[in-house]
């Protein structure tokens, strides 16, 4: 069964995304074929996620 997004969920998404859309961070260059810039750890760290092949950083 396909779940549908509620109005409340959509409003919450905009609430969370608005600051990022209003003031996006600078773009960090990275090598083609890589998992992204080294700074990605700072983005993922609060959620305890890490990319394959990279060690998790202690918080």
C-alpha positions in Angstrom: 0.0 0.0 0.0 1.3 3.4 -1.0 1.6 5.8 2.0 0.7 9.4 1.4 2.3 12.4 3.0 -0.1 14.4 5.2 -0.4 18.1 5.2 1.2 18.2 8.6 4.2 16.3 7.4 4.6 18.5 4.4 4.4 21.6 6.5 7.1 20.2 8.9 9.3 19.5 5.9 9.1 23.1 4.8 9.7 24.3 8.4 12.9 22.2 8.6 14.1 22.9 5.0 13.4 26.7 4.9 16.6 27.8 6.7 18.8 25.7 4.4 17.0 27.0 1.3 17.2 30.6 2.6 20.9 30.4 3.4 22.5 27.4 1.6 26.0 26.4 2.8 29.0 26.9 0.4 29.6 24.1 -2.1 32.6 22.0 -1.3 34.5 20.5 -4.3 35.4 16.8 -4.3 36.9 14.3 -6.6 34.8 12.6 -9.2 33.9 9.0 -8.2 34.4 9.7 -4.5 31.8 9.6 -1.7 31.9 13.4 -1.5 33.8 16.1 0.3 35.6 15.4 3.6 33.2 17.8 5.4 30.4 15.3 4.9 31.3 13.8 8.3 30.1 17.0 10.0 26.8 16.7 8.3 26.3 13.0 9.0 27.8 13.0 12.5 24.7 14.3 14.4 22.8 11.3 13.1 25.5 8.7 13.7 25.7 7.8 10.1 28.9 7.2 8.1 29.8 6.3 4.6 31.1 2.9 3.5 34.8 2.6 3.8 35.1 5.4 6.3 35.3 4.8 10.0 32.7 6.3 12.2 33.9 9.2 14.2 33.3 9.2 18.0 30.9 11.9 19.2 
